[in-house]
């Protein structure tokens, strides 16, 4: 677990390479297993992460979808934007994961499963059997199986999942590592295409989590929307509260609204850090309480509640908290 963009899934892939390496000094980086992991083609490495919902998929369609998505990530040198709010790890994916876990390794002595953004596992009505099977797998995995979950929001994981894993926190990266990332030729090429600024400004924007730099236009839109919510909460015009809430759309806009809430957590976190830097303890505490309100709103957004209703309630809470 750790902040979004610090490289938790990249670390998980390195652990997979270490576990699947066939040499004594693992990971050696040169054996066939290491090369296959690096290329994301090792048959005993299974990486799942949030994807758009497939319509009535069978297990073969799920495997094909992840095969294509993983190949796309490999072709982009492992650089990818964070998932949108509408993407998730759905029940068919969980069933596929559980099914593959009981199979023997295809090439090596063990299998490694990486579940990225595990808080995006979506519970569905009638999916109790799949959920229970996954929990049993976490509790008693086969001896030849390692399961690694990553999460930027561990509090959003089901308590039954949290109780079955060993938590390891991944901190923000030091400036030297962030600089090495943004000056990597492949990364620089990707960021230059997006029009993002030079090394110094990229390092400042990354703030220890360089994966944030890979966010696309959707992230900028969510940030603008989050700023409007803060403006509505801290402004004097009551009408702005309602117009901002109504602009969030109905249930069909839930994915974009989830992105807005994530952006709101980041903005309030920056607000808290700035207050601490000024030694303004009261403002820092207010921003922290505001983050708690957003996290509660995220739990409502995961359910069947209109974004407009959630936004109206949240803006009123922020108006009280951020005074």
ROKOL-114471 format. One record per residue (C-alpha): residue number from 1; residue in three letters; x, y, z. Coordinates in pm, 1 decimal. Layout:
! ROKOL-114471
  seq  type      east     north        up
  NUM   ALA         X         Y         Z
...
This chain:
! ROKOL-114471
  seq  type      east     north        up
    1   UNK       0.0       0.0       0.0
    2   UNK     106.4     361.1     -46.8
    3   UNK      23.1     680.8    -237.7
    4   UNK     -90.2     653.2    -598.4
    5   UNK     198.2     678.6    -842.0
    6   UNK     487.5     561.9    -620.8
    7   UNK     539.2     242.2    -822.4
    8   UNK     366.3     -24.9    -612.9
    9   UNK     281.5    -241.7    -913.9
   10   UNK     631.4    -195.7   -1054.5
   11   UNK     768.1    -314.9    -719.7
   12   UNK     528.4    -611.7    -732.5
   13   UNK     661.7    -702.9   -1077.1
   14   UNK    1018.7    -687.3    -943.3
   15   UNK     915.8    -923.2    -661.3
   16   UNK     762.4   -1154.8    -921.8
   17   UNK    1089.7   -1151.5   -1114.9
   18   UNK    1277.4   -1237.9    -796.7
   19   UNK    1039.3   -1524.5    -717.1
   20   UNK    1041.9   -1668.2   -1070.0
   21   UNK    1414.7   -1625.8   -1140.5
   22   UNK    1594.3   -1957.5   -1187.9
   23   UNK    1937.1   -1840.0   -1068.8
   24   UNK    2079.4   -1833.5    -714.4
   25   UNK    2129.4   -1455.4    -714.4
   26   UNK    1771.5   -1353.6    -785.7
   27   UNK    1667.4   -1160.4    -976.0
   28   UNK    1960.0   -1208.7   -1210.8
   29   UNK    1792.0   -1011.6   -1490.7
   30   UNK    1938.6   -1232.9   -1765.6
   31   UNK    1782.2   -1580.1   -1734.1
   32   UNK    1484.4   -1678.1   -1947.0
   33   UNK    1242.3   -1634.0   -1656.1
   34   UNK    1369.0   -1282.9   -1579.7
   35   UNK    1345.9   -1182.6   -1945.0
   36   UNK     991.1   -1316.5   -1972.2
   37   UNK     881.7   -1128.7   -1659.5
   38   UNK    1039.9    -809.9   -1790.0
   39   UNK     852.9    -855.0   -2117.9
   40   UNK     531.2    -946.3   -1927.4
   41   UNK     509.4   -1277.4   -2114.2
   42   UNK     596.6   -1525.9   -1838.0
   43   UNK     317.8   -1789.7   -1828.7
   44   UNK     336.2   -1813.1   -1448.1
   45   UNK     297.3   -1438.7   -1394.6
   46   UNK     -65.1   -1326.3   -1377.3
   47   UNK    -124.7    -950.9   -1350.2
   48   UNK    -478.7    -816.9   -1309.7
   49   UNK    -581.6    -454.7   -1267.7
   50   UNK    -894.4    -241.5   -1322.6
   51   UNK   -1045.5    -280.2   -1668.3
   52   UNK   -1368.0    -164.8   -1837.4
   53   UNK   -1658.4    -396.1   -1764.1
   54   UNK   -1712.5    -663.1   -2030.7
   55   UNK   -2068.5    -756.3   -2121.5
   56   UNK   -2151.8   -1110.4   -2001.1
   57   UNK   -1789.9   -1235.5   -2035.1
   58   UNK   -1676.1   -1594.3   -2004.0
   59   UNK   -1335.9   -1679.4   -1855.5
   60   UNK   -1167.9   -1701.9   -2196.1
   61   UNK   -1282.9   -1348.6   -2284.6
   62   UNK   -1145.3   -1221.7   -1954.0
   63   UNK    -807.5   -1383.8   -2020.7
   64   UNK    -798.4   -1242.5   -2374.4
   65   UNK    -885.6    -894.2   -2249.1
   66   UNK    -605.4    -899.0   -1991.6
   67   UNK    -366.5   -1046.7   -2244.7
   68   UNK    -427.9    -750.7   -2477.1
   69   UNK    -413.1    -495.2   -2195.0
   70   UNK     -86.1    -638.1   -2058.3
   71   UNK      68.1    -645.7   -2405.6
   72   UNK     -26.0    -279.4   -2448.9
   73   UNK     145.4    -191.1   -2122.0
   74   UNK     454.3    -383.4   -2231.1
   75   UNK     463.0    -204.8   -2567.5
   76   UNK     447.1     128.9   -2381.0
   77   UNK     752.9      32.6   -2172.3
   78   UNK     537.9     -20.6   -1864.0
   79   UNK     408.8     338.1   -1867.7
   80   UNK      33.0     371.1   -1824.8
   81   UNK    -221.4     613.6   -1684.7
   82   UNK    -414.8     534.5   -1365.3
   83   UNK    -751.6     363.8   -1417.5
   84   UNK   -1060.6     575.4   -1468.3
   85   UNK   -1334.2     576.6   -1209.2
   86   UNK   -1551.6     344.7   -1419.9
   87   UNK   -1292.8      66.4   -1442.3
   88   UNK   -1282.1    -215.0   -1189.9
   89   UNK   -1180.7    -571.4   -1110.6
   90   UNK   -1508.7    -747.4   -1170.6
   91   UNK   -1638.9   -1084.0   -1059.8
   92   UNK   -1545.3   -1263.0   -1383.8
   93   UNK   -1183.6   -1157.1   -1330.2
   94   UNK   -1190.6   -1291.8    -974.8
   95   UNK   -1328.1   -1624.7   -1099.9
   96   UNK   -1053.4   -1643.2   -1362.5
   97   UNK    -787.3   -1568.6   -1101.0
   98   UNK    -916.3   -1836.3    -862.7
   99   UNK    -935.3   -2091.4   -1144.5
  100   UNK    -574.9   -2029.9   -1254.6
  101   UNK    -446.8   -2040.2    -896.8
  102   UNK    -529.8   -2409.4    -858.3
  103   UNK    -346.2   -2505.6   -1180.1
  104   UNK      15.0   -2624.6   -1178.6
  105   UNK     285.5   -2376.2   -1289.1
  106   UNK     334.5   -2378.6   -1665.8
  107   UNK     708.1   -2314.6   -1678.4
  108   UNK     872.0   -2271.5   -1338.8
  109   UNK     823.5   -2400.5    -987.4
  110   UNK     567.1   -2142.9    -876.3
  111   UNK     302.8   -1893.3    -987.1
  112   UNK     275.4   -1524.6    -896.0
  113   UNK     -50.0   -1327.1    -902.3
  114   UNK     -44.0    -946.4    -886.5
  115   UNK    -372.0    -767.9    -819.3
  116   UNK    -314.3    -398.4    -890.7
  117   UNK    -545.7    -133.5    -741.2
  118   UNK    -707.7    -410.6    -538.5
  119   UNK    -953.2    -166.4    -380.0
  120   UNK   -1128.8    -164.1    -719.8
  121   UNK   -1257.4    -520.2    -668.0
  122   UNK   -1627.0    -469.1    -728.7
  123   UNK   -1867.9    -675.4    -517.1
  124   UNK   -2170.2    -781.8    -716.0
  125   UNK   -2502.4    -930.0    -620.2
  126   UNK   -2493.1   -1306.3    -662.8
  127   UNK   -2112.1   -1311.0    -659.8
  128   UNK   -2074.5   -1445.0    -304.5
  129   UNK   -1930.6   -1774.4    -427.7
  130   UNK   -1651.4   -1600.9    -620.5
  131   UNK   -1577.0   -1365.4    -329.4
  132   UNK   -1562.6   -1651.6     -81.5
  133   UNK   -1336.8   -1852.1    -313.2
  134   UNK   -1097.1   -1557.0    -340.1
  135   UNK   -1092.1   -1510.2      37.9
  136   UNK   -1017.6   -1880.6      83.8
  137   UNK    -738.5   -1849.1    -173.3
  138   UNK    -586.4   -1559.0      22.1
  139   UNK    -614.2   -1749.6     347.4
  140   UNK    -475.2   -2081.0     220.1
  141   UNK    -297.1   -2030.6    -114.0
  142   UNK    -138.4   -2334.7    -279.2
  143   UNK     221.1   -2387.6    -170.5
  144   UNK     345.5   -2291.8    -517.6
  145   UNK     146.7   -1965.7    -532.3
  146   UNK     226.8   -1609.6    -422.0
  147   UNK     -42.5   -1340.8    -427.8
  148   UNK      54.7    -971.9    -416.8
  149   UNK    -211.9    -703.3    -377.4
  150   UNK    -138.5    -332.4    -426.4
  151   UNK    -364.5     -49.4    -315.8
  152   UNK    -358.6     328.5    -289.3
  153   UNK    -669.0     314.6     -70.9
  154   UNK    -620.6      19.5     168.5
  155   UNK    -908.1     147.8     381.2
  156   UNK   -1141.3      75.4      89.4
  157   UNK   -1044.3    -293.3      86.1
  158   UNK   -1291.1    -529.5     245.1
  159   UNK   -1195.8    -599.9     608.4
  160   UNK   -1200.1    -971.5     526.6
  161   UNK    -926.1    -909.3     267.7
  162   UNK    -717.5    -683.5     492.5
  163   UNK    -721.6    -946.7     766.5
  164   UNK    -568.1   -1205.3     533.0
  165   UNK    -267.5   -1011.6     402.9
  166   UNK      60.7    -876.9     537.3
  167   UNK      68.9    -499.0     484.3
  168   UNK     385.0    -332.8     349.7
  169   UNK     383.5      45.4     306.3
  170   UNK     561.6     194.1       3.2
  171   UNK     666.0     555.4      80.9
  172   UNK     702.5     853.0    -149.3
  173   UNK    1022.1     835.9    -354.5
  174   UNK    1324.6    1057.7    -281.6
  175   UNK    1410.5    1332.4    -530.1
  176   UNK    1702.2    1135.5    -676.4
  177   UNK    1473.6     847.9    -777.3
  178   UNK    1208.2    1083.4    -915.7
  179   UNK    1473.7    1261.4   -1121.7
  180   UNK    1603.6     928.9   -1256.9
  181   UNK    1247.8     840.7   -1359.9
  182   UNK    1164.1    1167.0   -1537.0
  183   UNK    1501.7    1172.4   -1713.1
  184   UNK    1462.1     815.6   -1843.3
  185   UNK    1447.2     838.5   -2222.8
  186   UNK    1121.7     641.2   -2257.6
  187   UNK     954.1     843.0   -1982.9
  188   UNK    1081.9    1172.5   -2123.5
  189   UNK     946.6    1082.4   -2466.3
  190   UNK     602.9     999.2   -2323.4
  191   UNK     587.4    1319.0   -2116.4
  192   UNK     712.6    1535.5   -2403.4
  193   UNK     421.4    1408.1   -2614.2
  194   UNK     177.0    1512.1   -2342.6
  195   UNK     320.8    1863.7   -2336.5
  196   UNK     425.6    1848.9   -1970.0
  197   UNK     708.6    2083.0   -1865.2
  198   UNK    1078.3    2025.0   -1798.6
  199   UNK    1255.4    1815.2   -1535.6
  200   UNK    1232.7    2058.7   -1241.8
  201   UNK     861.5    2122.7   -1286.5
  202   UNK     793.3    1753.5   -1345.4
  203   UNK     970.2    1667.6   -1021.7
  204   UNK     765.1    1927.1    -835.0
  205   UNK     440.9    1800.1    -988.9
  206   UNK     530.6    1438.1    -906.3
  207   UNK     583.5    1522.2    -538.1
  208   UNK     747.1    1186.5    -474.0
  209   UNK     497.9     986.4    -682.2
  210   UNK     614.5    1005.5   -1046.0
  211   UNK     332.0     784.9   -1172.1
  212   UNK     107.9    1088.4   -1130.1
  213   UNK     278.6    1245.2   -1430.6
  214   UNK     125.6     980.6   -1657.3
  215   UNK    -231.3    1095.8   -1592.8
  216   UNK    -405.6    1212.3   -1905.9
  217   UNK    -668.5    1475.2   -1985.3
  218   UNK    -920.9    1299.1   -1763.8
  219   UNK    -704.6    1373.2   -1460.7
  220   UNK    -688.3    1743.9   -1547.8
  221   UNK   -1066.6    1755.0   -1588.9
  222   UNK   -1117.0    1583.3   -1252.4
  223   UNK    -878.7    1829.5   -1085.7
  224   UNK   -1067.1    2127.4   -1231.0
  225   UNK   -1395.3    1980.5   -1112.6
  226   UNK   -1248.3    1922.1    -764.1
  227   UNK   -1132.6    2284.6    -748.3
  228   UNK   -1485.4    2398.4    -834.3
  229   UNK   -1619.9    2194.8    -542.7
  230   UNK   -1372.4    2358.8    -303.3
  231   UNK   -1462.7    2703.4    -442.1
  232   UNK   -1832.3    2626.8    -392.6
  233   UNK   -1768.3    2516.3     -33.6
  234   UNK   -1556.5    2816.9      61.1
  235   UNK   -1750.4    3083.3    -131.0
  236   UNK   -2037.4    3299.1      -6.6
  237   UNK   -2288.3    3216.9    -281.6
  238   UNK   -2527.4    2941.1    -173.5
  239   UNK   -2648.4    2896.8    -532.8
  240   UNK   -2299.6    2786.3    -632.9
  241   UNK   -2332.9    2484.2    -402.9
  242   UNK   -2637.7    2355.1    -587.7
  243   UNK   -2515.9    2434.0    -940.1
  244   UNK   -2184.8    2258.3    -868.4
  245   UNK   -2365.1    1955.3    -725.2
  246   UNK   -2601.5    1935.5   -1023.2
  247   UNK   -2306.4    1954.8   -1265.4
  248   UNK   -2180.2    1617.5   -1136.7
  249   UNK   -2442.7    1437.2   -1343.2
  250   UNK   -2662.6    1144.2   -1246.6
  251   UNK   -2570.7     780.5   -1179.4
  252   UNK   -2427.2     731.1   -1528.4
  253   UNK   -2149.8     979.2   -1448.8
  254   UNK   -2026.4     783.3   -1146.1
  255   UNK   -1690.2     697.6   -1303.7
  256   UNK   -1598.7    1061.2   -1366.7
  257   UNK   -1727.4    1158.0   -1023.4
  258   UNK   -1499.6     900.0    -860.9
  259   UNK   -1204.3    1060.0   -1042.9
  260   UNK   -1314.8    1398.4    -907.6
  261   UNK   -1321.7    1265.9    -550.7
  262   UNK    -970.0    1124.4    -591.8
  263   UNK    -850.5    1463.2    -721.8
  264   UNK   -1022.9    1630.5    -426.8
  265   UNK    -826.2    1414.2    -181.3
  266   UNK    -501.3    1521.4    -351.8
  267   UNK    -592.0    1892.2    -343.8
  268   UNK    -689.9    1880.1      22.0
  269   UNK    -370.7    1688.3     100.6
  270   UNK    -169.3    1966.6     -65.4
  271   UNK    -370.7    2218.8     136.0
  272   UNK    -280.4    2036.2     459.5
  273   UNK      90.1    2017.7     367.6
  274   UNK     100.8    2388.8     283.5
  275   UNK     -63.9    2471.1     617.0
  276   UNK     190.9    2261.0     806.0
  277   UNK     470.5    2434.3     618.0
  278   UNK     327.2    2768.0     741.0
  279   UNK     293.7    2616.8    1090.0
  280   UNK     -81.8    2676.9    1070.8
  281   UNK    -199.5    2378.3    1273.7
  282   UNK    -567.1    2478.0    1268.1
  283   UNK    -585.4    2494.0     886.6
  284   UNK    -395.5    2166.2     854.9
  285   UNK    -642.8    1997.0    1090.7
  286   UNK    -936.5    2140.2     891.9
  287   UNK    -794.8    2005.9     566.1
  288   UNK    -741.7    1666.1     727.7
  289   UNK   -1104.3    1656.0     844.1
  290   UNK   -1210.7    1753.8     494.3
  291   UNK   -1018.7    1455.3     353.5
  292   UNK   -1212.3    1228.9     592.5
  293   UNK   -1537.7    1371.4     453.3
  294   UNK   -1425.3    1296.6      95.2
  295   UNK   -1328.0     941.0     188.8
  296   UNK   -1677.1     887.9     332.4
  297   UNK   -1822.5    1025.2       8.2
  298   UNK   -1614.3     772.1    -185.6
  299   UNK   -1787.1     486.9      -1.5
  300   UNK   -2125.5     628.8    -104.9
  301   UNK   -2003.9     665.7    -463.8
  302   UNK   -1920.9     294.9    -471.8
  303   UNK   -2289.3     224.2    -407.6
  304   UNK   -2597.9     313.6    -606.7
  305   UNK   -2618.4     676.4    -487.6
  306   UNK   -2650.3     970.0    -727.1
  307   UNK   -2329.5    1177.7    -759.7
  308   UNK   -2546.8    1490.3    -736.3
  309   UNK   -2676.8    1391.8    -391.9
  310   UNK   -2330.1    1293.0    -269.9
  311   UNK   -2176.1    1616.0    -402.7
  312   UNK   -2439.6    1838.4    -240.1
  313   UNK   -2386.7    1673.5      98.8
  314   UNK   -2008.2    1677.8      61.5
  315   UNK   -1990.0    2046.9     -33.9
  316   UNK   -2197.5    2137.9     271.9
  317   UNK   -1960.8    1931.9     491.8
  318   UNK   -1657.4    2100.2     332.9
  319   UNK   -1815.5    2442.7     387.7
  320   UNK   -1830.7    2368.9     761.0
  321   UNK   -1489.8    2202.9     782.4
  322   UNK   -1286.8    2448.6     573.7
  323   UNK   -1407.2    2767.8     748.6
